[in-house]
Amino acid sequence: MATKETADMGEPHAPKEASIKAFGEIEHELKKQLVHLRHDHDKHEPQCFASARDLSDHELSSFSADDFVLVRVATTAYGLILFGKLRIPALASNGDSNTPAYVHFRAFSEGPDQAALFHSFHTEDKEDADGNKAFRSLFTADEPLVWFDA
């Protein structure tokens, strides 16, 4: 598997035609897996989707290609890894850039002529001074899109 050290990761930029095409290939799977991720985390780490707790599954997954706002592409020996920042419209509607209203996803393609495959969403876990872990899967507009493995 490629690592941050072995891949050539490009700078963040607005999605271009190839990234938008890849997004279209995985959009249905993104929606399905985001709902699944929330249901899974709600059992053990409800704070992971705290800002979306009042959203229905449909509202949570109501994004489209227009909400795909940022991309970074990492080139590896075996293909391309696409890291994307995706706005959740039902959360971003208040316009506050400090509201956790974005998910970061990872996809993979063996090349420009191959279909993209969804890999994962970024879930961050941080340990506080007391040793308690906090989990989250929703990020703000200002948080950078960085390498993540799962």
ZADO-1210 file (C-alpha; in nm, 4 decimals, padded with zeros to 6 digits):
<atoms>
<atom x="00.0000" y="00.0000" z="00.0000" code="MET" pos="1"/>
<atom x="00.1187" y="00.3492" z="-00.0771" code="ALA" pos="2"/>
<atom x="00.2206" y="00.5719" z="00.2091" code="THR" pos="3"/>
<atom x="00.2506" y="00.9446" z="00.2475" code="LYS" pos="4"/>
<atom x="00.6250" y="00.9011" z="00.2077" code="GLU" pos="5"/>
<atom x="00.6100" y="00.6880" z="-00.1087" code="THR" pos="6"/>
<atom x="00.3416" y="00.8800" z="-00.2990" code="ALA" pos="7"/>
<atom x="00.3741" y="01.2102" z="-00.4804" code="ASP" pos="8"/>
<atom x="00.0809" y="01.4112" z="-00.3423" code="MET" pos="9"/>
<atom x="-00.0261" y="01.7212" z="-00.5298" code="GLY" pos="10"/>
<atom x="-00.1470" y="02.0490" z="-00.3860" code="GLU" pos="11"/>
<atom x="-00.5166" y="02.1030" z="-00.3058" code="PRO" pos="12"/>
<atom x="-00.7230" y="02.2507" z="-00.5884" code="HIS" pos="13"/>
<atom x="-01.0784" y="02.2729" z="-00.7179" code="ALA" pos="14"/>
<atom x="-01.1879" y="01.9483" z="-00.8847" code="PRO" pos="15"/>
<atom x="-01.1140" y="01.9281" z="-01.2564" code="LYS" pos="16"/>
<atom x="-01.2836" y="01.7155" z="-01.5200" code="GLU" pos="17"/>
<atom x="-01.1040" y="01.3875" z="-01.4352" code="ALA" pos="18"/>
<atom x="-01.1751" y="01.4219" z="-01.0611" code="SER" pos="19"/>
<atom x="-01.5395" y="01.5095" z="-01.1248" code="ILE" pos="20"/>
<atom x="-01.5677" y="01.2016" z="-01.3478" code="LYS" pos="21"/>
<atom x="-01.4165" y="00.9867" z="-01.0709" code="ALA" pos="22"/>
<atom x="-01.6589" y="01.1392" z="-00.8205" code="PHE" pos="23"/>
<atom x="-01.9503" y="01.0448" z="-01.0455" code="GLY" pos="24"/>
<atom x="-01.8259" y="00.6868" z="-01.0543" code="GLU" pos="25"/>
<atom x="-01.8274" y="00.6594" z="-00.6739" code="ILE" pos="26"/>
<atom x="-02.1088" y="00.8992" z="-00.5762" code="GLU" pos="27"/>
<atom x="-02.3630" y="00.6268" z="-00.4991" code="HIS" pos="28"/>
<atom x="-02.1075" y="00.4326" z="-00.2924" code="GLU" pos="29"/>
<atom x="-02.0043" y="00.7517" z="-00.1076" code="LEU" pos="30"/>
<atom x="-02.3653" y="00.8110" z="-00.0036" code="LYS" pos="31"/>
<atom x="-02.4193" y="00.4509" z="00.1017" code="LYS" pos="32"/>
<atom x="-02.0935" y="00.4302" z="00.2975" code="GLN" pos="33"/>
<atom x="-02.1414" y="00.7688" z="00.4695" code="LEU" pos="34"/>
<atom x="-02.4797" y="00.6605" z="00.6048" code="VAL" pos="35"/>
<atom x="-02.3299" y="00.3264" z="00.7094" code="HIS" pos="36"/>
<atom x="-02.0352" y="00.5014" z="00.8791" code="LEU" pos="37"/>
<atom x="-02.2678" y="00.7232" z="01.0791" code="ARG" pos="38"/>
<atom x="-02.4858" y="00.4315" z="01.1902" code="HIS" pos="39"/>
<atom x="-02.1743" y="00.2395" z="01.2895" code="ASP" pos="40"/>
<atom x="-02.0247" y="00.5279" z="01.4863" code="HIS" pos="41"/>
<atom x="-02.3548" y="00.6190" z="01.6515" code="ASP" pos="42"/>
<atom x="-02.3344" y="00.2872" z="01.8388" code="LYS" pos="43"/>
<atom x="-01.9975" y="00.3597" z="02.0021" code="HIS" pos="44"/>
<atom x="-01.8766" y="00.7130" z="01.9201" code="GLU" pos="45"/>
<atom x="-02.1841" y="00.9327" z="01.8693" code="PRO" pos="46"/>
<atom x="-01.9661" y="01.2452" z="01.8898" code="GLN" pos="47"/>
<atom x="-01.8169" y="01.1427" z="01.5533" code="CYS" pos="48"/>
<atom x="-02.1239" y="01.2840" z="01.3750" code="PHE" pos="49"/>
<atom x="-02.2447" y="01.5162" z="01.6513" code="ALA" pos="50"/>
<atom x="-02.3210" y="01.8127" z="01.4253" code="SER" pos="51"/>
<atom x="-02.5303" y="01.5857" z="01.1988" code="ALA" pos="52"/>
<atom x="-02.7294" y="01.4161" z="01.4736" code="ARG" pos="53"/>
<atom x="-03.0531" y="01.5892" z="01.3679" code="ASP" pos="54"/>
<atom x="-03.0163" y="01.5042" z="00.9985" code="LEU" pos="55"/>
<atom x="-03.1959" y="01.2150" z="00.8368" code="SER" pos="56"/>
<atom x="-02.9916" y="00.9698" z="00.6310" code="ASP" pos="57"/>
<atom x="-03.1303" y="01.1341" z="00.3184" code="HIS" pos="58"/>
<atom x="-03.0251" y="01.4821" z="00.4366" code="GLU" pos="59"/>
<atom x="-02.6781" y="01.3579" z="00.5305" code="LEU" pos="60"/>
<atom x="-02.6276" y="01.2063" z="00.1866" code="SER" pos="61"/>
<atom x="-02.7961" y="01.4788" z="-00.0194" code="SER" pos="62"/>
<atom x="-02.4699" y="01.5974" z="-00.1774" code="PHE" pos="63"/>
<atom x="-02.3879" y="01.6053" z="-00.5478" code="SER" pos="64"/>
<atom x="-02.0865" y="01.6807" z="-00.7656" code="ALA" pos="65"/>
<atom x="-02.1517" y="02.0515" z="-00.6998" code="ASP" pos="66"/>
<atom x="-02.0578" y="01.9876" z="-00.3350" code="ASP" pos="67"/>
<atom x="-01.7221" y="01.8302" z="-00.4252" code="PHE" pos="68"/>
<atom x="-01.5148" y="02.1362" z="-00.3392" code="VAL" pos="69"/>
<atom x="-01.1506" y="02.0330" z="-00.3092" code="LEU" pos="70"/>
<atom x="-00.9229" y="01.7553" z="-00.4286" code="VAL" pos="71"/>
<atom x="-00.5663" y="01.6353" z="-00.3897" code="ARG" pos="72"/>
<atom x="-00.4271" y="01.3623" z="-00.6103" code="VAL" pos="73"/>
<atom x="-00.1422" y="01.1348" z="-00.5068" code="ALA" pos="74"/>
<atom x="00.0479" y="00.9503" z="-00.7762" code="THR" pos="75"/>
<atom x="00.1731" y="00.6036" z="-00.6851" code="THR" pos="76"/>
<atom x="00.3474" y="00.3245" z="-00.8715" code="ALA" pos="77"/>
<atom x="00.0152" y="00.1448" z="-00.9143" code="TYR" pos="78"/>
<atom x="-00.2285" y="00.4283" z="-00.9816" code="GLY" pos="79"/>
<atom x="-00.3853" y="00.7436" z="-00.8449" code="LEU" pos="80"/>
<atom x="-00.5228" y="00.8130" z="-00.4998" code="ILE" pos="81"/>
<atom x="-00.7813" y="01.0877" z="-00.4896" code="LEU" pos="82"/>
<atom x="-00.8469" y="01.2713" z="-00.1637" code="PHE" pos="83"/>
<atom x="-01.1643" y="01.4792" z="-00.1735" code="GLY" pos="84"/>
<atom x="-01.3390" y="01.7356" z="00.0434" code="LYS" pos="85"/>
<atom x="-01.7160" y="01.7107" z="00.0157" code="LEU" pos="86"/>
<atom x="-01.9673" y="01.9585" z="00.1552" code="ARG" pos="87"/>
<atom x="-02.2772" y="01.8234" z="00.3299" code="ILE" pos="88"/>
<atom x="-02.5323" y="02.0811" z="00.2091" code="PRO" pos="89"/>
<atom x="-02.7751" y="02.0322" z="00.4987" code="ALA" pos="90"/>
<atom x="-02.4973" y="02.1252" z="00.7441" code="LEU" pos="91"/>
<atom x="-02.3287" y="02.3950" z="00.5372" code="ALA" pos="92"/>
<atom x="-02.6495" y="02.5917" z="00.4804" code="SER" pos="93"/>
<atom x="-02.5832" y="02.8314" z="00.7685" code="ASN" pos="94"/>
<atom x="-02.2706" y="02.9642" z="00.5949" code="GLY" pos="95"/>
<atom x="-02.0497" y="02.9446" z="00.9059" code="ASP" pos="96"/>
<atom x="-01.7062" y="02.8160" z="00.7992" code="SER" pos="97"/>
<atom x="-01.6485" y="02.6879" z="01.1548" code="ASN" pos="98"/>
<atom x="-01.9410" y="02.4447" z="01.1317" code="THR" pos="99"/>
<atom x="-01.8268" y="02.0850" z="01.0768" code="PRO" pos="100"/>
<atom x="-02.0022" y="02.0407" z="00.7444" code="ALA" pos="101"/>
<atom x="-01.7505" y="01.8497" z="00.5289" code="TYR" pos="102"/>
<atom x="-01.6294" y="01.4947" z="00.4946" code="VAL" pos="103"/>
<atom x="-01.2935" y="01.3927" z="00.3559" code="HIS" pos="104"/>
<atom x="-01.2917" y="01.0839" z="00.1385" code="PHE" pos="105"/>
<atom x="-01.0336" y="00.8704" z="-00.0340" code="ARG" pos="106"/>
<atom x="-01.0734" y="00.6927" z="-00.3667" code="ALA" pos="107"/>
<atom x="-00.8419" y="00.5012" z="-00.5968" code="PHE" pos="108"/>
<atom x="-00.8012" y="00.4461" z="-00.9689" code="SER" pos="109"/>
<atom x="-00.5418" y="00.2458" z="-01.1581" code="GLU" pos="110"/>
<atom x="-00.5337" y="00.5237" z="-01.4184" code="GLY" pos="111"/>
<atom x="-00.7366" y="00.7755" z="-01.6174" code="PRO" pos="112"/>
<atom x="-00.9084" y="00.5054" z="-01.8239" code="ASP" pos="113"/>
<atom x="-01.0017" y="00.2931" z="-01.5207" code="GLN" pos="114"/>
<atom x="-01.3071" y="00.3435" z="-01.2992" code="ALA" pos="115"/>
<atom x="-01.2526" y="00.4949" z="-00.9561" code="ALA" pos="116"/>
<atom x="-01.3246" y="00.2931" z="-00.6433" code="LEU" pos="117"/>
<atom x="-01.4229" y="00.4319" z="-00.3044" code="PHE" pos="118"/>
<atom x="-01.1682" y="00.3549" z="-00.0320" code="HIS" pos="119"/>
<atom x="-01.2649" y="00.5309" z="00.2925" code="SER" pos="120"/>
<atom x="-01.3725" y="00.8386" z="00.4832" code="PHE" pos="121"/>
<atom x="-01.1367" y="01.0178" z="00.7159" code="HIS" pos="122"/>
<atom x="-01.2206" y="00.9618" z="01.0816" code="THR" pos="123"/>
<atom x="-00.9981" y="01.1466" z="01.3221" code="GLU" pos="124"/>
<atom x="-00.9346" y="01.0320" z="01.6744" code="ASP" pos="125"/>
<atom x="-00.7602" y="01.2521" z="01.9257" code="LYS" pos="126"/>
<atom x="-00.6615" y="01.1774" z="02.2800" code="GLU" pos="127"/>
<atom x="-00.7031" y="01.4558" z="02.5358" code="ASP" pos="128"/>
<atom x="-00.4823" y="01.5186" z="02.8407" code="ALA" pos="129"/>
<atom x="-00.6979" y="01.2835" z="03.0507" code="ASP" pos="130"/>
<atom x="-00.6500" y="00.9964" z="02.8070" code="GLY" pos="131"/>
<atom x="-01.0042" y="01.0160" z="02.6676" code="ASN" pos="132"/>
<atom x="-01.0423" y="00.9710" z="02.2942" code="LYS" pos="133"/>
<atom x="-01.2648" y="01.1907" z="02.0827" code="ALA" pos="134"/>
<atom x="-01.3686" y="01.0855" z="01.7341" code="PHE" pos="135"/>
<atom x="-01.4997" y="01.2905" z="01.4445" code="ARG" pos="136"/>
<atom x="-01.5764" y="01.2450" z="01.0787" code="SER" pos="137"/>
<atom x="-01.7030" y="01.5940" z="01.0002" code="LEU" pos="138"/>
<atom x="-01.4621" y="01.8787" z="00.9352" code="PHE" pos="139"/>
<atom x="-01.4834" y="02.2546" z="00.8836" code="THR" pos="140"/>
<atom x="-01.4269" y="02.4416" z="00.5586" code="ALA" pos="141"/>
<atom x="-01.0896" y="02.5658" z="00.6802" code="ASP" pos="142"/>
<atom x="-00.9427" y="02.2310" z="00.7829" code="GLU" pos="143"/>
<atom x="-00.6845" y="02.1068" z="00.5342" code="PRO" pos="144"/>
<atom x="-00.7293" y="01.8014" z="00.3190" code="LEU" pos="145"/>
<atom x="-00.4404" y="01.5795" z="00.4266" code="VAL" pos="146"/>
<atom x="-00.3213" y="01.2255" z="00.3663" code="TRP" pos="147"/>
<atom x="-00.5116" y="00.9606" z="00.5605" code="PHE" pos="148"/>
<atom x="-00.5096" y="00.5832" z="00.5372" code="ASP" pos="149"/>
<atom x="-00.8548" y="00.4976" z="00.6696" code="ALA" pos="150"/>
</atoms>
